[in-house]
Amino acid sequence: MPLIDSFGRRIEYLRMSVTDKCDLRCVYCMPPSGVALRSHDEVLRNEEFARVARVAVGLGITKIRVTGGEPLVRRGIVDLVREIAAIPGLRDLAMTTNGQRLDVLAGDLVRAGLRRVNVSLDSMRPDTYSNITRGGDLARVISGIAAAERSELVPIRLNVVVLGGVNDGEIEDFARLTFAKPWDVRFIEAMPFAGRLRQVESRHVPIAEVRARVAALARHGLERLPTPGGENSSDWQWPGGHGGLSMGPADYARLPGAVGRVGFIGYSGHEEGFCSMCNRLRITCDGKVRPCLVERRSVDLRGPLRGGASDEELAEVIVSAVRAKPAGRNVTPGGHAEVADSMNQVGG
């Protein structure tokens, strides 16, 4: 029986934040000092995450993405991936990582059952990358991407958060990577996380501007592509159309002659469309089910997990979170809401 929310959206995608710890301090995600972390006892154990995943798949979840914080800093992450990958009915298991530890773990993750990886890479210039991440090592990310390719964690997806005056001068360089590499290079409009609204507003670059600059590289424009992986409807379009491209949260196109794809993930000025296709739930590292990225509303799973709840009772908790999923929310910079909590706390 599929999970259907109150607005007819089929919920098939679970983002599971397995830790709020991260070895970087990206400027759009958290302050220089970091954020208050959950205690060890507050964070779900591996067996608890695996049990939640089994119950969720039994309800109709078909895709799970493991996130953080930075998931590769979690002790036992390979074992957890192995447990989740073995769940009958799960069609896709992916991970989002900053890549700092991927060179060491890529092979083990593939053998455990991980299928795909998204790597956050906001600059190809060592100094700029270090400044954005507050100390990250670009060479380690490049080495991690190479290890992922060797291990066939493909297609590689690069996530590029665009910041005006910081890395927006690299938009075209990132797009040109797709001529040589069969990668998805995805440009992401910076979102206003709690406590970071002013910084995001001052560096905000609308995704429409990013798309126009990439399209300018092609004489006849970009080739529209269906959204891969079934994350969103491939034929849904924004009202009025935008250059012939679909405009879901993940909107893919190809430069003529390229072997890879460019993607655009934006939200500003498009609340209705951004939210109307949302097919996901989020589990925080401390066991909260979040129906919506931009609201603090959540349903507690940790209490029932540790209180002896049956799988059927856990399933009802998840279903109640689906019922609480809102129709939409305005997350435009300067609008009435900024995204609740920081990225490391909600898992993106």
N, C-alpha and C positions, 0 to 999 in steps of 0.2 A: 504494500500500500504506500503510494508516494506521500511525501510530506508536502502539503499545500498550505500556504499561509492564508490569512484572511482576505488577501487581495488577489488570490489566484496564482501567485508565484510558486513554482515548484522548487523546493529547497533541496538541493542535491550536493552542495559543496560546503565542506567544513574546514575552516582555518583553525589550526590548533597551535596556540602559543605555548611552547613547552618550557619556556624560561623567560624571565624579564631581564636577565643579565645580558650584557653585550660588551664586547671588547673594543667597541668604537663609541664615539660620542658625536654622531652626525648633527650638524648645526640645525637641520630642519626637524630633528627628532627629539633632542633633549638639550638641557643647558650644559655648560662645560663641566659642572660638578656632578653631572649625572642626576638620577632620580632615586627616591627611596625604593629599595628593593624589598620584595616579600621575604619573610623568614623561610628557612628550610622547611619547617613544618607546615607552612601555609601553601607551599607549592605542591601540586599533585605528584604522586610517585609514578614511576613508569607503568606499573601494573594498573594504576588508576586511569592513566591516559589511555592505555590499551583497552581497558574495559569500556570506557566512554566511547571509544572509536567503534568497538564491536556493536554496542547498542545503537549508535548512530547509523551505522551501515545497515543494521537490521530494520531501521525505520525508513530507509530509502536514500541515505547519503551514498554517493558513488565516487566522490572525489575528496581526498583529504590533502591539505597542504600543511606541512609542518613549518612553523615560523617561531619567532622569538619576540623580543630580544634577538639574540643570535643563537639559533638552535644548536650549532656545532660546539658551543661552550658547555652544553649540558652533559653531565656525566652519564654514560650509558646510552647516548643518542643512537648509536648503531643498533643496539639491542632493541630499543623502542621502535625504530623503523622496521626491524625484522618482525616484531610482533604485529604491528599494524598492517604490514604488507601481506601477512598470512591470512587476513580476515576474508572469508568467502564473500563475494559480492562487491568487493572494492575494485573499481576499475582503474583508478589512477591515484598514485601516491607521489607527491612532489614536495619540494622544499624551497624556501627562500632563505638565502644566506648572504652575508657580506663577503664571503670567499676567503677570509683570512686563514681559515684552517682547512679549506677544501682540498688543497693539494695533498694533504696527509690522509684525508678520510674518504675521498671520492670512490676509490675502489671498494672499500668496505661497505659503503652505503649502497652501491649497486648490487653487490652480492647479497646484501640484506633485503633488497627488494625496492629500493628507491628508483623511480623511473625518470624523473626530470628534475632540473634545478634552475631556479632563477637566481641570478647573481646581481647584487646591487653594485653598480659601477657608475659613479656620478662624474668622473673625469678620467681622461687618459693622460693627463699631465700630472706627474708625481707631486709637485708642489700644491696644485689645486686640489688634488685628491686628499692629500694630507690635511689641508686646511678645512675642507668640507667635513672630513671624518674626525678631525682633531687628533691626528697622529697615525692614521692608517697607512699601511705599506702597499702601494700600488703593485709592486713586483710580486707580492704574495697573491694578490687577486689574480693577476695574469697567470701565474703558475697554477692557481686553483682552477681557472677556466680550462687551461690546457689539460690538467688531470681529469676534469669532468669529460672533456672530449674523448680522451683516451679510454675512459671507462664507459663511454657511450651513454652518458647522462644527457641525452639529446632529445629535442633541440635545445641548445643553450639559449636562455633568455637573459638579456641584460636589462636591468631596470635603471633608468637614468632620471633622477629627479632634477628638473630644470629650475635653476635659480638665476634670476636676472643679475648681470654684473659679476657673476661668479663662474658659471660653467656654460652659459647660454651661447658663448662663442664657439662651442664644440658641437652644436647641434648637427651641422652638416657633416663634420668628421665622423660622428657616431653613425649617422645614416649611411655614409659611404662604406662602413664596415660590411654592410649587407651585400656589397658587390663581390667581396672575396670570401665571406663566411656565411654558412647556412644558419645564421643566428636570427633570433627575434630581438631587435633593438627597440625597447619600449620606452617612450618618453612619458614621464609622469608629471602632471601638474602638482606642485607642492600644495599640500593640504594644511589647514591651520589647526595644528594640534594644541592641546591645552598648554598655555604658557608660552607658546611660540607664535601667536597670532601676529604680533607686530613684525617679527622677523620675516614671516612668510609674506605679509602684505608688501613689505618694502622690496622684496625680491621676486614678487609674483610675475610669472610669464604665462599668459593664457595659452591653453593647449591649441587654440585655433591659430595662434601666431607660430607655434612650433610646427604645426602641420603645414602651414603655408610656406615656411622656409624649407622644409623637406621637399614639398611638392615642386618648389622652384628649381630643384636639381634635375627634374625631368622635363623635357620639352613638352610632352603631351600629358603631364600630370601623373598621378599615382594610380596604379592598378588596384582597384578594390578587391579585397579578399574576404571570404567568410571568416568569422571568428573561430579560431582553432580550438579543439579540445572540448567543444560543447559547453564552454563556460557560460556563454550567452547566445541568444538567438542570432543566427548568421544573417538573417534577412531583415532584422529590425532597423529602422532608420529614424533619425530625429525628424520632427515635423519640419517640413520645408526643405529637407535635404541639406547636405553640406558637401558640395563638390563631388557628389556621387559616392561618398564613403559612408558606411554604416557608422553609427556614433554611440555604440554601447560603451560600457566602462573599459573594455579592451577592444579597440578599433584597429584592425590590421590592414596594411596595404603593402605594395611592393613597388620599388623603383624599377623601371624597365631595364632588363638585363641583370638584375640582382638575383643572387641565389638565396638570400635571406629576406626577412620581412621587417618592416618598420611598424611599430604599434604606437597608439596614442591613448593615454588614459587621462581623462580630464573630467571636470565637474562644474566649473564656473559657468553660471548662467543657465545650467541645464539640469536643475534639480529633478524635474519630472522624469526625464530619461535616465539619468544616472541611477536613480533609485528604482525605477519601474522594472528594471531587468535584474535586480539583485536576487541571487539564488543561494545566498550563503548565510551560515551561522559562524560565530566565533566562540572558541573556548579559551578563556584566559588561563594563565599558568596556575592561578590559584582556584581554578574550578568554577568560574562563572561563565554561564552561557550568555553571550551578547547577541541579541537579535539584530543590532544595528551598530555600525562603526561609530556614528556620530552622537550616540546617546549613551548616557551612563546606565540606563536601565539594564538590569541583568537578572538572571535566575540562577540561584545557587545549586551547584551539583556536588561540591565537596562535602557539605553536611550530610546529604543522603548517602553518598559513597561511603563515608566513614561511619555512618549510623546504621549500617546493615540493610540498606534498601536493596530490594530485588531488582533485576534487570528491567522488569515491567515498570517498576516505580521510577527508575532512572529514565526510562523511555518517556514517561509522562512528563517529567521535568523538561526534557528536550522539546516535547510537543508543546508544552506551555510557553516556551520561549519562541517557538515558531508562531504561535497565536499572537504573541506580543509584538511581532515585527511590524514597524510602522510603515505607512505608505511611502513616506519620504521625509527628507529634512534638508533645509537650506544650509549648504556648507561653503557658500561663496565667501572669499575673503572680504571683510567689511560688512558681511551680512549679520544675521541675528544669532548665529551659532558657530562656535568653533568646535573642532572635533574633540570629543571627550577623551581625557587622559592622553598619555604620550604613546608613540608607536610601539615602544618596547612593552607596554602594558596590555595592549589590545591585539598585537600581532598583525596589524595592517589590514 
